[in-house]
Structures are given as C-alpha cells and as structure tokens.
Amino acid sequence: MIPASSISPVGTSVSKSSVRNPNTPPTLLDSNGDDVSHQEGLRVAKAYAVERTHSSDYIIRSGFAGGLAGCAAKSIIAPLDRVKILFQTSSPEFAKYSGTRMGVWRAASQIYSQDGVLGLYQGHSATLLRIFPYAAIKFVVYEQIRSVLISRPDQETNVRRVLSGSLAGVTSVFFTYPLELIRVRLAYQTRKDQRASFVRICKQIFNEGRSVSDGHEIPNVRGMHNFYRGFTPTLLGMLPYAGVSFWTHDTIHDIFRSKLLAPYAVADGSASSDRHVPLTVWAQLMAGGMAGMVAQTASYPLEVVRRRMQVGGTMKEKEFRSIWATARVIWLQRGFKGFFVGLTIGYIKVIPMVSCSFFVYERMKILLGI
C-alpha cells in the first residue's frame, strides 16, 4: 500500500529533493525561486559537494578511478611515447628521422622490425608501475585542493583553477619521479646487446657519479639524488602543464554546459552547473583533447630539457649538469626549434592520452558512485 505522504495532490508537482540520489549533491530547483534563491541553491550544493569530497570513501574511490584512467591513457599511446623519447633525447640511431615528414612512422617501423610489437612497448611496465600512483595522486590532490580553494561559487576563478591543477601535478610528480626516470632509461635503450633489466637500470642510476682514483673507488656522494636527475625542469614544466590542463578542461566543461550547447553536449540536455550530470561521449573526449593540446604547448620546452637531463648519465654527463647548461647545449645544437623537437608527435600522443584520461576518470566516478 502506498503511503499517503508520498501522493501529491492533483495539480501540484513533486519536489525534486524527494527523489534526489543521496550520492549526488542538492541541485537547483526548476522553479522561479519559490523554494530557495538561485544563489542559495548554489551555496548549498557546493557545501554538500565539499563535505563529501573530504571523506575517506571519496578519496579512495577517486584515487582508484584516477589510477585506472592513467593506465588506460598511457597504454593507448605507449608506442608513440617510445618514439618521442628517442627523438627528444637525440638518440644517434633515430636522430635521422626527427623532423622528417614520415619520421614517426619510419622510426616506429624500425623498432618493430628489430624487436616486434614488444619493442614499441619497451619500458611500458615501468610506465604502468609509475602511472597508477601518479594519476591517482594527481586526481585525488586536485579534488581536495580544489574543494579548499574553491569552496564557494564566487571563488570559481581561473587563477584558483590553475593553482589547484598545478599543486596537484607537483605533488604527484614528486612522489613518482624516480619511476619516471627509470622508464625513460628503459625506453632510451635501442641495442639488444646493451639492454638492462629494471634492477640493473636502478643500480646503474644509483652508481652514476662514482669515480676511481689511484686504483681506489671514491664513494658515490649522489646515490639516491641521481633518481631525481632532471626533477627541477620537470617541476617547472608540471606547473603550467597540470595547471593549464585542468583549467582548460574545466573551462570547456562550462562552455559545453551553457544554454547554447547543453542540448548537444550534456547527457540529459540541461544547462546546469551540476557536474554530476556527465557530458556526452564526444563532448567529454573533446574537452580532454583540447586540455591536452593547450597544456602540451605551454610546457613542451621544459619537457625537452628534462628528457635530455634524464639520459645525461648515458651520454656526456658533464654537458647536462643543470637546466641552463642543458638548455644551452640544445640551443647550440638546433637553435629555437630544438626546444620543440617532437612537438608534432607530442600532440599526436598527448591529445588522445589526456582525452582518454579525463573520459575514463569521469566515467569511473559515475560507476563508483562519486
């Protein structure tokens, strides 16, 4: 028997709050302000969302969603990533392909002819080992910092969005950088007779800087510091990359949720600031792709410097001691264009990667009920 309290009198409407999903924040009523004002509705919804974001359940679920999103995205573009690293680090065997029209295809074809499909995924195991915690930390920290810096609707500014993304990127890269360095070293190796295992690469990096004098080995004073070779340009590059990436993604989300585009870009066709209503597949993929393209352009020169510093131990180490020394070598070798070597392949790689990452993350949040 249906309770009398659940039956609405003829001619009246049922309040949306009575059928609201407990896992989603309060949303604005489609009324003319009879129940609550527009601004009060925004404030209540924001306060509810902030409170849920700080719960341990939300942190665990969002971390898991972020980790899976990162792994999915990196797996899609792993072959392109291998070729890009070889171009950025000026690998002697593949330098001839850099800058040519079919250079990416020819480089990939050579790797495939030498080592097969597995050659295109060389170093990918280290990538997955790094990317899951990296992506998990990045998305979790972003959600947490964003909820603190943007706790009210009037705080939804561009500066706060960029700052939230930058701090999230810096935090995640600090905890996972050694694995990134190992991955680059594994991907840089091209000769079968010179390849090393994961453990051997770790020992090699740790021992770089050790020298011998009068037959006696001088203790290595760098040790673990070697695992952060190139960390400074990485940190500097992550500030604009992560910040611009999240800012662009959120800004395009706002554009798609406007009255003009909402009928085509929002799943339920409504123009609302409620982010628990997902975008359509094409809109979400486009938002992520644009975020990746803009962020890649802003941070690419520092990425080139970072890659050269990361492989410095396998080249002439004295040339790559600092950011400025490395940048000077790149400038002398190739001029201004040297800082954008591989940018085309960077676009080909980053656009689908970031697009996939944001798409999987947003869909996993829905699947996990957050």
C-alpha positions as a Markdown table, in Angstrom:
| # | Residue | x | y | z |
|---|---|---|---|---|
| 1 | Met | 0.0 | 0.0 | 0.0 |
| 2 | Ile | 1.4 | 3.4 | -1.0 |
| 3 | Pro | 1.9 | 5.8 | 1.9 |
| 4 | Ala | -0.4 | 8.8 | 1.7 |
| 5 | Ser | 2.5 | 11.2 | 2.3 |
| 6 | Ser | 4.1 | 10.1 | -1.0 |
| 7 | Ile | 1.0 | 11.0 | -3.0 |
| 8 | Ser | 0.9 | 14.6 | -4.5 |
| 9 | Pro | -2.4 | 16.4 | -4.8 |
| 10 | Val | -3.7 | 16.9 | -8.3 |
| 11 | Gly | -2.2 | 20.0 | -9.9 |
| 12 | Thr | 0.9 | 20.1 | -7.7 |
| 13 | Ser | 4.4 | 18.9 | -8.6 |
| 14 | Val | 6.7 | 16.6 | -6.6 |
| 15 | Ser | 9.7 | 18.3 | -5.2 |
| 16 | Lys | 12.9 | 17.2 | -6.8 |
| 17 | Ser | 14.6 | 16.9 | -3.4 |
| 18 | Ser | 12.2 | 13.9 | -2.7 |
| 19 | Val | 13.7 | 11.9 | -5.5 |
| 20 | Arg | 17.3 | 13.1 | -5.2 |
| 21 | Asn | 20.0 | 10.4 | -5.3 |
| 22 | Pro | 21.8 | 10.5 | -1.9 |
| 23 | Asn | 25.1 | 10.2 | -3.6 |
| 24 | Thr | 24.7 | 13.4 | -5.5 |
| 25 | Pro | 24.7 | 17.0 | -4.2 |
| 26 | Pro | 21.5 | 19.0 | -3.9 |
| 27 | Thr | 20.7 | 20.6 | -7.3 |
| 28 | Leu | 18.8 | 23.8 | -8.1 |
| 29 | Leu | 15.1 | 23.5 | -8.5 |
| 30 | Asp | 13.5 | 24.3 | -11.8 |
| 31 | Ser | 11.3 | 26.9 | -10.2 |
| 32 | Asn | 11.1 | 30.6 | -10.2 |
| 33 | Gly | 12.7 | 30.8 | -6.8 |
| 34 | Asp | 9.7 | 29.8 | -4.7 |
| 35 | Asp | 11.7 | 27.4 | -2.6 |
| 36 | Val | 15.2 | 28.7 | -2.5 |
| 37 | Ser | 17.0 | 31.5 | -4.3 |
| 38 | His | 19.4 | 30.7 | -7.1 |
| 39 | Gln | 22.5 | 31.8 | -5.1 |
| 40 | Glu | 21.4 | 29.9 | -2.0 |
| 41 | Gly | 20.9 | 26.8 | -4.1 |
| 42 | Leu | 24.5 | 27.1 | -5.4 |
| 43 | Arg | 25.9 | 27.6 | -2.0 |
| 44 | Val | 24.1 | 24.6 | -0.5 |
| 45 | Ala | 25.1 | 22.3 | -3.4 |
| 46 | Lys | 28.7 | 23.5 | -3.2 |
| 47 | Ala | 28.9 | 22.9 | 0.6 |
| 48 | Tyr | 27.5 | 19.4 | 0.2 |
| 49 | Ala | 30.0 | 18.6 | -2.5 |
| 50 | Val | 32.9 | 19.9 | -0.5 |
| 51 | Glu | 31.9 | 17.8 | 2.6 |
| 52 | Arg | 31.6 | 14.6 | 0.5 |
| 53 | Thr | 35.0 | 15.3 | -1.2 |
| 54 | His | 36.8 | 15.2 | 2.1 |
| 55 | Ser | 35.5 | 11.8 | 3.2 |
| 56 | Ser | 37.9 | 8.8 | 3.2 |
| 57 | Asp | 35.5 | 6.9 | 1.0 |
| 58 | Tyr | 35.6 | 9.6 | -1.7 |
| 59 | Ile | 39.4 | 9.8 | -1.6 |
| 60 | Ile | 39.8 | 6.0 | -2.0 |
| 61 | Arg | 37.3 | 5.8 | -4.9 |
| 62 | Ser | 38.6 | 8.9 | -6.7 |
| 63 | Gly | 42.2 | 7.6 | -6.3 |
| 64 | Phe | 41.2 | 4.2 | -7.8 |
| 65 | Ala | 39.3 | 5.9 | -10.7 |
| 66 | Gly | 42.3 | 8.2 | -11.4 |
| 67 | Gly | 44.8 | 5.3 | -11.4 |
| 68 | Leu | 42.8 | 3.3 | -13.9 |
| 69 | Ala | 42.3 | 6.4 | -16.0 |
| 70 | Gly | 46.1 | 7.0 | -16.1 |
| 71 | Cys | 46.9 | 3.4 | -17.0 |
| 72 | Ala | 44.3 | 3.3 | -19.8 |
| 73 | Ala | 45.5 | 6.6 | -21.3 |
| 74 | Lys | 49.2 | 5.6 | -21.2 |
| 75 | Ser | 48.6 | 2.1 | -22.7 |
| 76 | Ile | 46.9 | 3.8 | -25.8 |
| 77 | Ile | 49.9 | 5.9 | -26.6 |
| 78 | Ala | 52.8 | 3.8 | -25.4 |
| 79 | Pro | 54.3 | 3.2 | -28.9 |
| 80 | Leu | 54.2 | 6.9 | -29.7 |
| 81 | Asp | 55.8 | 7.7 | -26.3 |
| 82 | Arg | 58.7 | 5.4 | -27.1 |
| 83 | Val | 59.4 | 7.2 | -30.4 |
| 84 | Lys | 59.0 | 10.6 | -28.8 |
| 85 | Ile | 61.6 | 9.9 | -26.1 |
| 86 | Leu | 64.1 | 8.7 | -28.7 |
| 87 | Phe | 63.6 | 12.0 | -30.7 |
| 88 | Gln | 63.7 | 14.2 | -27.6 |
| 89 | Thr | 66.9 | 12.7 | -26.4 |
| 90 | Ser | 68.6 | 12.8 | -29.8 |
| 91 | Ser | 69.2 | 9.1 | -29.9 |
| 92 | Pro | 72.1 | 8.6 | -32.5 |
| 93 | Glu | 70.2 | 5.7 | -34.2 |
| 94 | Phe | 67.0 | 7.6 | -34.6 |
| 95 | Ala | 68.1 | 11.3 | -34.9 |
| 96 | Lys | 67.9 | 10.9 | -38.8 |
| 97 | Tyr | 64.1 | 10.5 | -38.6 |
| 98 | Ser | 63.4 | 13.6 | -36.4 |
| 99 | Gly | 61.8 | 16.5 | -38.2 |
| 100 | Thr | 61.0 | 14.5 | -41.4 |
| 101 | Arg | 57.5 | 14.1 | -42.8 |
| 102 | Met | 57.3 | 10.4 | -42.1 |
| 103 | Gly | 59.8 | 10.3 | -39.3 |
| 104 | Val | 57.5 | 9.0 | -36.7 |
| 105 | Trp | 56.3 | 6.1 | -38.9 |
| 106 | Arg | 59.8 | 5.2 | -40.1 |
| 107 | Ala | 61.2 | 5.2 | -36.5 |
| 108 | Ala | 58.3 | 3.0 | -35.3 |
| 109 | Ser | 58.8 | 0.7 | -38.3 |
| 110 | Gln | 62.5 | 0.3 | -37.5 |
| 111 | Ile | 61.7 | -0.5 | -33.8 |
| 112 | Tyr | 59.0 | -3.0 | -35.0 |
| 113 | Ser | 61.4 | -4.7 | -37.5 |
| 114 | Gln | 64.1 | -5.0 | -34.8 |
| 115 | Asp | 62.1 | -6.1 | -31.8 |
| 116 | Gly | 58.5 | -6.6 | -32.9 |
| 117 | Val | 55.4 | -5.3 | -31.0 |
| 118 | Leu | 57.1 | -5.6 | -27.6 |
| 119 | Gly | 59.8 | -3.2 | -28.8 |
| 120 | Leu | 57.1 | -0.5 | -29.1 |
| 121 | Tyr | 56.2 | -1.1 | -25.5 |
| 122 | Gln | 59.7 | -1.3 | -24.1 |
| 123 | Gly | 59.7 | 0.3 | -20.7 |
| 124 | His | 55.9 | 0.2 | -20.5 |
| 125 | Ser | 55.8 | -2.0 | -17.4 |
| 126 | Ala | 57.7 | 0.8 | -15.6 |
| 127 | Thr | 55.3 | 3.2 | -17.0 |
| 128 | Leu | 52.3 | 1.4 | -15.5 |
| 129 | Leu | 54.1 | 1.0 | -12.3 |
| 130 | Arg | 54.5 | 4.7 | -12.1 |
| 131 | Ile | 51.4 | 6.0 | -13.8 |
| 132 | Phe | 48.8 | 4.3 | -11.4 |
| 133 | Pro | 50.1 | 6.1 | -8.3 |
| 134 | Tyr | 50.9 | 9.2 | -10.3 |
| 135 | Ala | 47.4 | 9.6 | -11.8 |
| 136 | Ala | 45.7 | 8.5 | -8.5 |
| 137 | Ile | 47.6 | 11.1 | -6.5 |
| 138 | Lys | 47.1 | 13.8 | -9.1 |
| 139 | Phe | 43.3 | 13.4 | -9.3 |
| 140 | Val | 42.8 | 13.0 | -5.6 |
| 141 | Val | 45.0 | 16.0 | -4.7 |
| 142 | Tyr | 43.3 | 18.1 | -7.4 |
| 143 | Glu | 39.8 | 17.3 | -6.0 |
| 144 | Gln | 41.0 | 18.0 | -2.4 |
| 145 | Ile | 42.8 | 21.3 | -3.2 |
| 146 | Arg | 40.0 | 22.4 | -5.5 |
| 147 | Ser | 37.5 | 21.9 | -2.7 |
| 148 | Val | 39.5 | 24.1 | -0.4 |
| 149 | Leu | 40.4 | 26.9 | -2.8 |
| 150 | Ile | 37.0 | 26.9 | -4.4 |
| 151 | Ser | 34.6 | 26.2 | -1.5 |
| 152 | Arg | 32.0 | 28.7 | -2.7 |
| 153 | Pro | 30.6 | 29.5 | -6.2 |
| 154 | Asp | 32.1 | 33.0 | -6.1 |
| 155 | Gln | 35.6 | 31.5 | -5.8 |
| 156 | Glu | 35.3 | 29.7 | -9.1 |
| 157 | Thr | 38.0 | 31.8 | -10.8 |
| 158 | Asn | 40.7 | 31.0 | -13.4 |
| 159 | Val | 43.5 | 31.6 | -11.1 |
| 160 | Arg | 42.2 | 29.2 | -8.5 |
| 161 | Arg | 41.6 | 26.5 | -11.1 |
| 162 | Val | 45.1 | 26.8 | -12.5 |
| 163 | Leu | 46.6 | 26.8 | -9.0 |
| 164 | Ser | 44.6 | 23.7 | -8.0 |
| 165 | Gly | 45.9 | 21.8 | -11.0 |
| 166 | Ser | 49.5 | 23.0 | -10.6 |
| 167 | Leu | 49.7 | 21.9 | -7.0 |
| 168 | Ala | 48.1 | 18.5 | -7.8 |
| 169 | Gly | 50.7 | 17.9 | -10.6 |
| 170 | Val | 53.7 | 18.9 | -8.5 |
| 171 | Thr | 52.6 | 16.7 | -5.6 |
| 172 | Ser | 52.1 | 13.6 | -7.8 |
| 173 | Val | 55.3 | 14.0 | -9.7 |
| 174 | Phe | 57.3 | 14.4 | -6.5 |
| 175 | Phe | 56.3 | 11.0 | -5.2 |
| 176 | Thr | 56.7 | 9.1 | -8.5 |
| 177 | Tyr | 59.6 | 10.8 | -10.3 |
| 178 | Pro | 62.2 | 8.0 | -9.7 |
| 179 | Leu | 60.0 | 5.6 | -11.6 |
| 180 | Glu | 59.6 | 8.1 | -14.5 |
| 181 | Leu | 63.4 | 8.3 | -14.8 |
| 182 | Ile | 63.7 | 4.5 | -14.9 |
| 183 | Arg | 61.1 | 4.4 | -17.6 |
| 184 | Val | 62.9 | 6.9 | -19.7 |
| 185 | Arg | 66.2 | 5.0 | -19.4 |
| 186 | Leu | 64.4 | 1.7 | -20.4 |
| 187 | Ala | 62.8 | 3.4 | -23.4 |
| 188 | Tyr | 66.1 | 5.1 | -24.5 |
| 189 | Gln | 67.9 | 1.7 | -25.0 |
| 190 | Thr | 67.8 | 0.7 | -28.6 |
| 191 | Arg | 70.5 | -2.0 | -28.9 |
| 192 | Lys | 69.8 | -5.5 | -27.8 |
| 193 | Asp | 73.3 | -6.2 | -26.5 |
| 194 | Gln | 73.2 | -3.1 | -24.3 |
| 195 | Arg | 69.8 | -3.6 | -22.7 |
| 196 | Ala | 69.4 | -3.9 | -19.0 |
| 197 | Ser | 66.7 | -5.1 | -16.6 |
| 198 | Phe | 64.7 | -2.9 | -14.3 |
| 199 | Val | 67.0 | -3.8 | -11.4 |
| 200 | Arg | 70.2 | -3.2 | -13.4 |
| 201 | Ile | 68.9 | 0.2 | -14.5 |
| 202 | Cys | 68.3 | 1.1 | -10.9 |
| 203 | Lys | 71.9 | 0.1 | -9.9 |
| 204 | Gln | 73.3 | 2.0 | -12.9 |
| 205 | Ile | 71.5 | 5.2 | -12.0 |
| 206 | Phe | 72.5 | 4.9 | -8.3 |
| 207 | Asn | 76.2 | 4.4 | -9.2 |
| 208 | Glu | 76.4 | 7.3 | -11.7 |
| 209 | Gly | 79.0 | 9.8 | -10.5 |
| 210 | Arg | 81.2 | 7.1 | -8.8 |
| 211 | Ser | 84.8 | 7.5 | -9.8 |
| 212 | Val | 88.1 | 5.8 | -9.3 |
| 213 | Ser | 91.4 | 7.5 | -8.1 |
| 214 | Asp | 94.7 | 5.7 | -7.8 |
| 215 | Gly | 93.0 | 2.4 | -8.0 |
| 216 | His | 90.6 | 3.2 | -5.2 |
| 217 | Glu | 87.0 | 3.7 | -5.7 |
| 218 | Ile | 85.7 | 7.0 | -4.4 |
| 219 | Pro | 82.3 | 6.7 | -2.6 |
| 220 | Asn | 79.3 | 8.0 | -4.6 |
| 221 | Val | 78.0 | 11.1 | -2.9 |
| 222 | Arg | 75.0 | 11.4 | -5.1 |
| 223 | Gly | 73.3 | 8.0 | -4.7 |
| 224 | Met | 69.5 | 8.5 | -4.4 |
| 225 | His | 69.9 | 12.0 | -5.7 |
| 226 | Asn | 70.6 | 10.5 | -9.1 |
| 227 | Phe | 67.0 | 9.3 | -9.3 |
| 228 | Tyr | 65.8 | 12.9 | -9.3 |
| 229 | Arg | 68.0 | 13.9 | -12.3 |
| 230 | Gly | 66.0 | 16.4 | -14.3 |
| 231 | Phe | 63.5 | 16.9 | -11.5 |
| 232 | Thr | 63.8 | 20.7 | -11.4 |
| 233 | Pro | 62.7 | 21.2 | -15.1 |
| 234 | Thr | 60.0 | 18.6 | -14.5 |
| 235 | Leu | 58.7 | 20.6 | -11.6 |
| 236 | Leu | 58.8 | 23.8 | -13.6 |
| 237 | Gly | 57.2 | 22.1 | -16.5 |
| 238 | Met | 54.5 | 20.5 | -14.4 |
| 239 | Leu | 53.3 | 23.8 | -13.0 |
| 240 | Pro | 52.0 | 25.1 | -16.4 |
| 241 | Tyr | 51.1 | 21.6 | -17.7 |
| 242 | Ala | 48.9 | 20.4 | -14.9 |
| 243 | Gly | 47.5 | 23.8 | -14.1 |
| 244 | Val | 46.6 | 24.6 | -17.7 |
| 245 | Ser | 45.3 | 21.1 | -18.4 |
| 246 | Phe | 42.8 | 21.1 | -15.5 |
| 247 | Trp | 41.9 | 24.8 | -16.2 |
| 248 | Thr | 41.2 | 24.1 | -19.9 |
| 249 | His | 39.2 | 21.0 | -19.1 |
| 250 | Asp | 37.0 | 22.8 | -16.5 |
| 251 | Thr | 36.6 | 25.8 | -18.7 |
| 252 | Ile | 35.4 | 23.8 | -21.7 |
| 253 | His | 33.1 | 21.9 | -19.4 |
| 254 | Asp | 31.5 | 25.3 | -18.5 |
| 255 | Ile | 31.2 | 26.1 | -22.2 |
| 256 | Phe | 29.5 | 22.8 | -23.0 |
| 257 | Arg | 27.1 | 23.3 | -20.1 |
| 258 | Ser | 25.9 | 26.6 | -21.4 |
| 259 | Lys | 22.3 | 27.0 | -22.7 |
| 260 | Leu | 23.5 | 27.1 | -26.3 |
| 261 | Leu | 25.5 | 23.8 | -26.3 |
| 262 | Ala | 23.9 | 21.9 | -23.4 |
| 263 | Pro | 21.2 | 20.2 | -25.5 |
| 264 | Tyr | 24.0 | 18.6 | -27.6 |
| 265 | Ala | 26.8 | 18.2 | -25.1 |
| 266 | Val | 25.2 | 17.3 | -21.8 |
| 267 | Ala | 23.8 | 13.8 | -21.2 |
| 268 | Asp | 20.4 | 15.0 | -20.1 |
| 269 | Gly | 20.4 | 18.1 | -22.3 |
| 270 | Ser | 20.0 | 20.5 | -19.4 |
| 271 | Ala | 22.1 | 23.7 | -18.9 |
| 272 | Ser | 23.3 | 23.3 | -15.4 |
| 273 | Ser | 26.5 | 23.8 | -13.4 |
| 274 | Asp | 25.9 | 20.4 | -11.7 |
| 275 | Arg | 29.0 | 18.4 | -12.7 |
| 276 | His | 27.3 | 15.1 | -11.6 |
| 277 | Val | 25.4 | 15.2 | -14.8 |
| 278 | Pro | 28.0 | 13.9 | -17.3 |
| 279 | Leu | 28.8 | 15.3 | -20.7 |
| 280 | Thr | 28.1 | 13.2 | -23.8 |
| 281 | Val | 30.9 | 11.0 | -25.1 |
| 282 | Trp | 32.0 | 13.3 | -27.9 |
| 283 | Ala | 31.9 | 16.4 | -25.6 |
| 284 | Gln | 34.0 | 14.8 | -22.9 |
| 285 | Leu | 36.6 | 13.5 | -25.3 |
| 286 | Met | 36.9 | 16.9 | -26.9 |
| 287 | Ala | 37.2 | 18.7 | -23.6 |
| 288 | Gly | 40.1 | 16.3 | -22.6 |
| 289 | Gly | 41.7 | 16.6 | -26.0 |
| 290 | Met | 41.8 | 20.4 | -26.0 |
| 291 | Ala | 43.1 | 20.4 | -22.5 |
| 292 | Gly | 46.0 | 18.1 | -23.5 |
| 293 | Met | 46.9 | 20.2 | -26.6 |
| 294 | Val | 46.9 | 23.6 | -24.8 |
| 295 | Ala | 48.9 | 22.1 | -21.8 |
| 296 | Gln | 51.4 | 20.4 | -24.1 |
| 297 | Thr | 52.2 | 23.6 | -25.9 |
| 298 | Ala | 52.7 | 25.6 | -22.7 |
| 299 | Ser | 55.2 | 23.1 | -21.1 |
| 300 | Tyr | 57.0 | 21.5 | -24.0 |
| 301 | Pro | 60.3 | 23.3 | -24.0 |
| 302 | Leu | 60.9 | 22.3 | -20.4 |
| 303 | Glu | 59.9 | 18.7 | -21.2 |
| 304 | Val | 62.7 | 18.6 | -23.9 |
| 305 | Val | 65.2 | 19.9 | -21.3 |
| 306 | Arg | 64.0 | 17.3 | -18.8 |
| 307 | Arg | 64.4 | 14.4 | -21.2 |
| 308 | Arg | 68.0 | 15.4 | -22.1 |
| 309 | Met | 68.9 | 15.7 | -18.4 |
| 310 | Gln | 67.3 | 12.3 | -17.6 |
| 311 | Val | 69.5 | 10.4 | -20.1 |
| 312 | Gly | 72.6 | 12.5 | -19.2 |
| 313 | Gly | 74.2 | 9.6 | -17.4 |
| 314 | Thr | 74.2 | 7.6 | -20.6 |
| 315 | Met | 75.7 | 10.4 | -22.7 |
| 316 | Lys | 78.3 | 13.1 | -21.8 |
| 317 | Glu | 77.2 | 13.8 | -18.3 |
| 318 | Lys | 79.2 | 16.9 | -17.9 |
| 319 | Glu | 77.1 | 18.6 | -20.6 |
| 320 | Phe | 73.8 | 18.1 | -18.6 |
| 321 | Arg | 74.5 | 19.2 | -15.1 |
| 322 | Ser | 71.9 | 21.9 | -14.8 |
| 323 | Ile | 68.8 | 23.2 | -16.6 |
| 324 | Trp | 70.7 | 26.2 | -18.1 |
| 325 | Ala | 73.7 | 24.0 | -19.2 |
| 326 | Thr | 71.3 | 21.6 | -20.9 |
| 327 | Ala | 69.3 | 24.3 | -22.5 |
| 328 | Arg | 72.4 | 25.9 | -23.8 |
| 329 | Val | 73.5 | 22.7 | -25.5 |
| 330 | Ile | 70.1 | 22.3 | -27.1 |
| 331 | Trp | 70.2 | 25.9 | -28.3 |
| 332 | Leu | 73.7 | 25.5 | -29.8 |
| 333 | Gln | 72.8 | 22.2 | -31.5 |
| 334 | Arg | 69.4 | 23.1 | -33.0 |
| 335 | Gly | 68.5 | 26.7 | -32.1 |
| 336 | Phe | 65.0 | 27.7 | -31.1 |
| 337 | Lys | 63.5 | 24.7 | -32.9 |
| 338 | Gly | 65.4 | 22.4 | -30.7 |
| 339 | Phe | 63.1 | 23.1 | -27.8 |
| 340 | Phe | 60.1 | 21.9 | -29.9 |
| 341 | Val | 61.6 | 18.8 | -31.4 |
| 342 | Gly | 59.0 | 16.1 | -31.4 |
| 343 | Leu | 56.1 | 18.5 | -30.7 |
| 344 | Thr | 54.0 | 17.1 | -33.5 |
| 345 | Ile | 54.3 | 13.6 | -32.2 |
| 346 | Gly | 53.7 | 15.2 | -28.8 |
| 347 | Tyr | 50.3 | 16.4 | -30.0 |
| 348 | Ile | 49.5 | 13.1 | -31.6 |
| 349 | Lys | 50.4 | 11.4 | -28.2 |
| 350 | Val | 49.0 | 13.9 | -25.7 |
| 351 | Ile | 45.6 | 14.7 | -27.3 |
| 352 | Pro | 44.3 | 11.1 | -27.2 |
| 353 | Met | 46.1 | 10.4 | -23.9 |
| 354 | Val | 44.6 | 13.3 | -21.9 |
| 355 | Ser | 41.2 | 12.9 | -23.7 |
| 356 | Cys | 41.1 | 9.2 | -22.6 |
| 357 | Ser | 42.4 | 10.0 | -19.1 |
| 358 | Phe | 39.6 | 12.6 | -18.4 |
| 359 | Phe | 37.0 | 10.5 | -20.1 |
| 360 | Val | 37.8 | 7.3 | -18.1 |
| 361 | Tyr | 38.1 | 9.2 | -14.9 |
| 362 | Glu | 34.7 | 10.9 | -15.3 |
| 363 | Arg | 33.0 | 7.7 | -16.3 |
| 364 | Met | 34.7 | 5.7 | -13.4 |
| 365 | Lys | 33.4 | 8.3 | -10.9 |
| 366 | Ile | 29.9 | 7.7 | -12.1 |
| 367 | Leu | 30.4 | 3.9 | -12.0 |
| 368 | Leu | 31.9 | 4.1 | -8.4 |
| 369 | Gly | 29.1 | 6.4 | -7.3 |
| 370 | Ile | 31.1 | 9.6 | -6.7 |
